[in-house]
Amino acid sequence: MAAPATFAQDSGPLRIVVPYAPGGSSDRAARIVADKLGAKLGQTVIVENKTGAGGRLAAQQFKEMDARQNALLLGNPAVMVVAPLVFKDAGYDPEKTFQPVSQVSDYEFGLAVSSAVPVKELTHLLAWLRANPDKANFGVPATGSLPHFFALMTTEKARVNGQVVGYRGSGPLIGDLLGGQVPVAFDTLDTLLPQHEAGKLRILASSGSKRSPFAKDIPTFKEAGLDLVATGWNALFAPAAMPREKVERLGKAIREVMLDPDTRSKFAAAMVTPVASTPAETAAMLKAYRAQWAPVVRKSGYQP
């Protein structure tokens, strides 16, 4: 009974800031957590969408918060890892501006081909691309996105030369994949799965360490012959000024929310893996993630 009373002393409702428009995967994750967290804390939890600069605007504003602010940021690799590496000045330092509170989800990437590509296995695709270098074009939902860098990671690992083609979102990318304008696409697995299940495209591999529970018929890259594992995530971050004791209490409450069966079923319905994590575990994940992705991003030479 003491925990809700302690949180009730905080200044106003707890805000979860999502740096993207409503309706996306980050927004859905925040709203599922907020719905349960409010009851857990005994106070109002509000999801606030603050868009701009690809997520950087919300992150920049967190840098100015003082200890009285009662807010968390729903962050992902684009904001916490990629932007600080590719922009000369992202406007924030991810390691100094934020404190990790709790990772809440994990997701994989997928490699898909159109029906016009005469292959059904990853090894066959790689052989086909080497035999047809003029067709080695790989579509991604956005230039500078995580699928973009995963495509670079994959082609380097497979020793296949090709051109990465950036689109203005997953919709146009999948449209061109289905139409045969681009033979291969890299995107998040949850985005590709509906078309795969409808038989309109073929996902040849998923990027997790084991098969996705949402696509048990699709082999991992390792199973398909390419020693490669890569995932994305959503996690909640506190401003650097937030007292450590409060960060720990919020982390504990969010972890309990993420262990709730109803929460986990709602994440599963969105085809995203729920994660229950402490602040320390989230910080360790982030450190390992940066170590994996920073060399790929830097080597690409990509600049916005």
Secondary structure, 3 states (H helix, E strand, C coil): CHHHHHHHCCCCCEEEEECCCCCCHHHHHHHHHHHHHHHHHCCCEEEEECCCHHHHHHHHHHCCCCCCCCEEEEECHHHHHHHHHHCCCCCCCHHHHEEEEEEEEEEEEEEEECCCCCCCCHHHHHHHHHHCHHHCEEEECCCCCHHHHHHHHHHHHHCCCCEEEECCCHHHHHHHHHHCCCCEEEEEHHHHHHHHHCCCCEEEEECCCCCCCCCCCCCECCCCCCCCCCEEEEEEEEECCCCHHHHHHHHHHHHHHHHCHHHHHHHHHCCCEECCCCHHHHHHHHHHHHHHHHHHHHHHCCCC
